[in-house]
Amino acid sequence: MKLQFIDIAIIVLYLITMLFIGWFLRKKARASKESYLLGGKRLPWYLLGLSDASDMFDISGTMWMVSLCFVYGMKSIWIPWLWPVFNQVFNMMFLAKWLRRSNANTGAEWLGTRFGLKGKGVKGSHTVIVAFALIGCLGFMAYGFIGLGKFIEIFVPWNVVQPYVPFHIAPEYVAHFYGIIFTLFAVFYSVLGGMHSIVLGDLIKYIIMTVGCIAVAVIAIKHLHGDASKLNVPKGWGNPFFGWHLNLDWTNYVAAANKKIADDGFDLFGFFFMMMLFKGVFAALAGPAPNYDMQKILSSRSPKEASKMTGFVSIILLPIRYSMVIGLTVLGLLYFNQLNLSNDSGGIDFERVLPATINEFLPVGILGIVLTGLLGAFMGTFSGTLNAAQAYIVNDIYLKYINPNASNKKTITVSYLSGIVVVAIGVTLGFYTKDVNSILQWIVSGLYGGYIAANMLKWYWWRFNANGFFWGMFAGTAGALIFSHFFSGVEFLYYFPLLFLISIAGCLIGTYTAPPTETSTLKKFYRTVRPWGFWKPVHILVSAEEPSFIPNRRLKLDMFNVVIGIIAQCCLTILPMYVVLWMKLPLLITILILIIIIFILKRTWWNKLED
């Protein structure tokens, strides 16, 4: 074990601080349901944005990004579009303020503002989104729980800890044991302090993570000495642009990288990119999923601040995260032969680049800071996800169906209990899961595959109703789960178009087999949210009552802002990579593009923000 006393002291100090935050903020959180779950909707946009960004900085995702950067080089910046990462740009430009205008507390409560509280399919739409949110939250908690345990196991071998533990643990459950220990800290401060402690905890974690990421980048720069030619990589590795084929041949460098490219199915990179963009645009148009991201938007003080918050996420997340990603990649490439990256089958596991380089090259103190930051990344993601699950249980199950007139004290008590139960279920699921990747693939394909069509149509088409929402979600999710079983080993992206058509069919059949949403609900939604899209019949009714009503004519401007916003997001991603590799001309061009886009968005977005 390479951890020294000072590294352990930094980690312990951080954990104690998190406990203190939860205890200190417990009274403030208990002031009301809204204070506990949403910070009273009084937290400033920059703190919420920083918290949201921190929640997206998870251990498993960062390990994956380092492995991608090692193999695909600069072209790896496109692969996270699978999620897609550019959904934050869509949120920033228009979707965040549309969502916040509802003044709802959860995504399920928001559906009431769109479809009303009665009518065919309303109860079903409410049930399906609550179920979706809770299953998604439990899946991500199990994903984070397992990922953290396996990460800690690398740095704290069980043979070092075993003599101090008065019971025996089978080797296959060591990761679970570590996961439970650190999960308890996250549970304590997030359950006691609610959104207030989550945001403050994320602020502290972000500061630690920033110091760690910059330190990793500086160490890589010192080892590289400003000469990127020292990296033993194939031609095209340092070029972010691509053609139809990937054209990266690792044969004379690290032959195992060719196998990873083949296994990933990314050799036809042009086709992969087009499919990724096709799926990504529809996913981004659907708006944020019902998890911690949506809860942070709903916690903002106003629609204008919701837009600022989501814009701030990319600015503070991407340059810092990719400083670590490229730094660890450079160290991994420079000293590849010194690292033990072999897996159990004798092949190379590129996801081990991150822990191996951290363990090998970070000095005492910096190692403790980086590990604390990554540990905090888990705790932030876990606590944010837990808070979202609590919100759905309390707001959309307990207060809606069980005890609508519950006192504030009873509501907070139920919040505490629901948090404990959710964590227990999430951890239990972790024990029955083979590995981190299996959970991630199930969430992405099975759950989010069925989410896109129904949640896209709800914004842009007036005739779409609760019945259509239910059947669209049901058809999409069921189809995704069936496809993922029969097309095991096939990238979800490649059967997404068929799945999307099935989900659209469910939406249309469900919509036209039920009457439209009540006119009063549609008019109120249109007046309040002010979306653009296919709303002409509703606009005519609203204009007849309010001749002065001005419709949203920002479609072209919003789409223009989205395009240049995505370009800016790519520049923020690749900027630290050019700095560490000291590629001067590309760095200068990237900075100039960013400056021009900032100037444009100041006029076309920032100056036009409205509630």
Residue pairs with C-beta under 8 A, 6 or more apart in sequence:
1 155
1 156
1 157
1 160
2 155
2 359
2 367
3 155
3 156
3 367
3 368
3 371
4 364
4 367
4 368
6 364
6 365
6 368
7 364
7 365
7 367
7 368
7 371
8 368
9 368
10 365
10 368
10 369
10 371
10 372
11 368
11 371
11 372
11 375
14 204
14 208
14 372
14 375
14 376
15 182
15 185
17 204
18 185
18 186
18 188
18 189
18 201
18 204
18 379
19 185
19 188
19 189
21 189
21 193
21 197
21 200
21 201
21 204
22 188
22 189
22 190
22 191
22 192
22 193
22 197
23 189
23 192
23 193
24 193
25 192
25 193
25 194
25 196
25 197
25 200
26 192
26 193
28 35
28 193
28 196
29 35
29 36
29 192
29 193
29 194
29 195
29 196
29 197
29 412
30 36
30 408
30 409
30 412
31 40
31 408
32 40
32 408
33 105
33 394
33 395
33 399
33 408
33 411
33 412
33 415
34 40
34 41
34 105
35 194
35 195
35 196
36 194
36 195
36 412
36 415
37 105
37 194
37 195
37 295
37 387
37 390
37 391
37 394
37 395
37 415
38 105
38 195
38 295
38 298
38 299
38 391
39 48
39 194
39 195
39 196
39 199
39 299
41 298
41 299
41 300
41 301
42 301
43 195
43 196
43 199
43 299
43 300
43 301
44 301
44 305
45 300
45 301
45 305
45 306
45 308
45 309
45 312
46 308
46 309
46 312
47 199
47 203
48 199
48 296
48 299
48 300
48 305
48 309
49 296
49 308
49 309
49 310
49 311
49 312
49 313
49 316
50 202
50 203
50 206
50 312
50 316
51 198
51 199
51 202
51 203
51 296
51 380
51 384
52 292
52 293
52 296
52 309
52 310
52 313
52 384
53 206
53 312
53 313
53 314
53 316
53 317
54 202
54 203
54 205
54 206
54 209
54 376
54 377
54 380
55 202
55 292
55 293
55 296
55 380
55 381
55 384
55 385
56 293
56 313
56 317
56 381
57 206
57 209
57 317
57 321
57 377
57 380
57 381
58 144
58 147
58 377
58 378
58 381
59 144
59 147
59 148
59 151
59 374
59 377
59 378
60 143
60 144
60 147
60 151
60 436
60 440
62 321
62 324
62 325
62 354
62 374
62 377
63 147
63 151
63 351
63 353
63 354
63 355
64 351
65 76
65 80
65 321
65 322
65 325
66 324
66 325
66 328
66 329
66 332
66 350
66 351
66 353
66 354
67 260
67 350
67 351
67 353
67 354
68 76
68 79
69 76
69 325
69 326
69 329
69 577
70 257
70 329
70 332
70 333
70 350
70 353
71 248
71 250
71 257
71 260
71 261
71 350
72 79
72 237
72 246
72 248
72 261
72 266
73 233
73 236
73 237
73 238
73 239
73 248
74 237
74 238
74 239
74 240
74 574
74 577
75 236
75 239
75 240
75 241
75 242
75 246
75 248
75 269
77 240
77 570
77 573
77 574
77 577
78 240
78 242
78 273
78 276
79 266
79 276
81 273
81 276
81 277
81 280
82 276
82 279
82 280
82 444
82 493
83 280
83 283
83 444
84 276
84 279
84 280
84 281
84 283
84 284
85 569
86 280
86 284
86 565
86 566
86 569
87 280
87 283
87 284
87 288
88 310
88 311
88 313
88 314
88 569
89 284
89 314
89 562
89 565
89 566
89 569
90 284
90 285
90 287
90 562
91 287
91 288
91 297
91 307
91 310
92 307
92 310
92 311
92 313
92 314
92 565
92 605
93 307
93 558
93 561
93 562
93 565
93 605
94 307
94 554
94 558
95 287
95 288
95 459
96 288
96 297
96 300
96 303
96 306
96 307
96 309
96 310
97 303
97 304
97 306
97 307
97 609
97 610
97 611
98 287
98 303
98 459
98 529
98 530
98 531
99 110
99 287
99 288
99 294
99 297
99 298
99 306
100 297
100 298
100 300
100 302
100 303
100 305
100 306
101 303
101 528
101 529
101 530
101 611
102 109
102 110
102 113
102 114
102 528
102 529
104 110
104 112
104 113
104 298
105 298
105 391
105 395
106 133
106 290
106 294
106 295
106 298
106 391
106 392
106 395
106 396
107 129
107 133
107 289
107 290
107 294
107 392
108 126
108 129
108 130
108 133
108 290
108 392
108 395
108 396
109 395
109 396
110 298
111 125
111 126
111 129
111 458
111 466
111 469
112 122
112 126
113 521
113 524
113 525
113 528
113 529
114 458
114 517
114 521
114 525
115 121
115 122
115 125
115 465
115 466
115 469
115 517
115 521
116 122
116 466
116 517
116 518
116 521
118 518
119 465
119 466
119 514
119 515
119 517
119 518
120 465
120 466
120 467
120 514
120 515
121 465
121 466
121 467
121 468
121 469
121 470
121 471
121 510
121 514
122 466
124 466
124 467
124 470
125 466
125 467
125 469
125 470
125 473
126 396
126 400
128 469
128 470
128 473
128 474
129 290
129 473
130 392
130 396
130 397
132 290
132 447
132 451
132 473
132 477
133 290
133 291
133 388
133 389
133 392
134 389
134 392
134 393
134 422
135 447
136 289
136 290
136 291
136 443
136 447
136 448
137 291
137 385
137 386
137 388
137 389
137 392
137 422
137 426
138 389
138 422
138 425
138 426
138 429
139 429
139 439
139 442
139 443
139 447
140 291
140 381
140 385
140 443
141 382
141 385
141 386
141 389
141 422
141 423
141 426
141 427
141 429
141 430
142 426
142 427
142 429
142 430
142 433
142 439
143 436
143 439
143 440
143 443
144 378
144 381
144 382
144 385
145 176
145 179
145 180
145 183
145 382
145 426
145 427
145 430
146 175
146 176
146 179
146 430
146 433
146 435
146 436
146 439
147 378
147 436
148 178
148 179
148 182
148 183
148 375
148 378
149 174
149 175
149 176
149 177
149 178
149 179
149 180
150 175
150 436
151 355
151 374
151 378
152 175
152 178
152 179
152 182
152 375
153 174
153 175
153 178
154 355
154 359
155 355
155 358
155 359
155 371
156 178
158 169
158 171
158 174
162 169
169 177
173 431
176 427
176 430
176 431
179 427
179 430
180 427
182 375
182 378
182 379
183 382
183 423
183 427
185 379
186 378
186 379
186 382
186 383
186 386
187 383
187 386
187 419
187 420
187 423
189 197
189 198
189 201
189 383
190 197
190 198
190 201
190 382
190 383
190 384
190 386
190 387
190 419
191 386
191 390
191 415
191 416
191 419
191 420
192 416
193 200
194 387
194 415
195 295
195 299
195 387
198 380
198 383
198 384
198 387
201 376
201 379
201 380
201 383
202 380
202 384
204 376
205 373
205 376
205 377
205 379
205 380
206 316
208 369
208 372
208 373
208 376
209 320
209 373
209 374
209 376
209 377
210 320
211 369
211 373
212 324
212 366
212 369
212 370
212 372
212 373
212 374
213 320
213 321
213 323
213 324
213 327
213 370
213 373
214 320
214 323
215 362
215 366
215 369
215 370
216 323
216 324
216 327
216 328
216 362
216 366
216 370
217 323
217 324
217 326
217 327
217 576
217 579
217 580
218 327
219 327
219 331
219 361
219 362
219 366
220 326
220 327
220 328
220 330
220 331
220 580
221 327
221 579
221 580
221 582
223 330
223 331
223 334
223 361
224 230
224 231
224 330
224 334
224 580
224 581
224 582
226 582
227 582
228 238
228 581
228 582
228 583
230 334
231 237
231 330
231 333
231 334
232 253
232 254
232 333
232 336
233 253
233 333
234 248
234 249
234 250
234 252
234 253
235 249
236 247
236 248
237 248
238 581
238 583
240 570
240 574
242 269
242 270
242 273
243 269
243 270
244 268
244 269
244 270
244 271
245 267
245 268
245 269
245 270
246 261
246 266
246 267
246 268
246 269
248 257
248 261
249 258
250 256
250 257
250 258
250 261
251 258
254 336
254 348
256 347
256 348
256 350
257 348
257 350
259 347
260 348
260 350
261 267
265 272
265 491
265 494
266 272
272 493
275 493
275 494
275 496
275 497
276 493
278 496
278 497
279 452
279 493
279 496
279 500
282 452
282 453
282 456
282 500
283 448
283 452
285 456
285 459
285 460
286 451
286 452
286 453
286 455
286 456
286 459
287 455
287 456
287 459
288 294
288 297
289 448
289 451
290 388
290 392
291 384
291 385
291 388
292 381
292 384
292 385
292 387
292 388
294 388
295 384
295 387
295 388
295 391
296 309
296 384
297 306
297 309
297 310
300 306
300 309
302 611
303 610
303 611
304 609
304 610
304 611
307 609
308 609
311 605
314 568
314 569
314 572
315 572
318 569
318 572
318 573
319 572
319 573
319 575
319 576
320 576
322 573
322 574
322 575
322 576
322 577
323 576
323 579
323 580
324 370
325 577
326 576
326 577
326 580
326 581
327 580
328 353
328 354
328 357
328 358
329 353
330 580
330 581
331 357
331 360
331 361
332 339
332 353
332 356
332 357
335 357
335 360
335 361
338 360
339 352
339 353
339 356
339 357
339 360
340 352
340 356
341 348
341 349
341 350
341 352
341 353
341 356
342 348
342 349
343 349
343 352
358 367
358 370
358 371
359 367
362 370
386 419
386 422
386 423
389 418
389 419
389 422
390 415
390 418
390 419
390 422
393 414
393 418
393 422
394 411
394 414
394 415
394 418
398 406
398 411
398 414
398 418
399 406
399 411
403 410
406 414
433 439
441 484
441 492
442 484
444 492
445 480
445 481
445 483
445 484
445 492
446 477
446 480
446 481
446 484
447 477
447 480
449 476
449 477
449 479
449 480
449 483
449 484
449 492
449 496
449 499
450 473
450 474
450 475
450 476
450 477
450 478
450 479
450 480
450 499
450 503
451 473
451 476
451 477
452 476
452 500
452 503
453 472
453 476
453 500
453 503
453 504
453 506
453 507
454 468
454 469
454 472
454 473
454 476
454 503
454 506
454 507
455 473
457 464
457 468
457 469
457 472
457 507
458 464
458 469
459 531
459 533
460 531
460 532
460 533
460 534
460 535
461 533
461 534
462 516
462 522
462 526
462 533
462 534
462 535
462 536
462 537
462 538
463 511
463 516
463 534
464 507
464 511
465 510
465 511
465 514
465 515
465 516
465 517
466 514
466 517
467 510
467 511
467 513
467 514
468 506
468 507
468 508
468 509
468 510
468 511
468 512
468 514
469 507
469 510
470 510
471 506
471 507
471 509
471 510
472 503
472 504
472 506
472 507
472 510
473 503
473 506
474 506
475 502
475 503
475 505
475 506
475 507
476 499
476 500
476 502
476 503
476 506
479 499
479 502
479 503
480 492
480 499
483 492
483 495
483 498
483 499
484 492
487 495
516 522
519 541
522 538
522 541
523 538
523 541
523 542
523 545
526 535
526 538
526 539
526 542
527 542
527 546
527 549
530 551
530 552
531 552
532 551
532 552
532 553
532 554
532 555
532 558
533 555
535 551
539 551
542 549
543 549
557 604
557 608
560 604
561 601
561 604
561 605
564 597
564 600
564 601
565 597
565 601
565 605
567 593
567 597
568 593
568 594
568 597
568 598
568 601
571 590
571 593
571 594
571 597
572 594
574 586
574 590
575 587
575 590
575 591
575 594
578 586
578 587
578 590
579 587
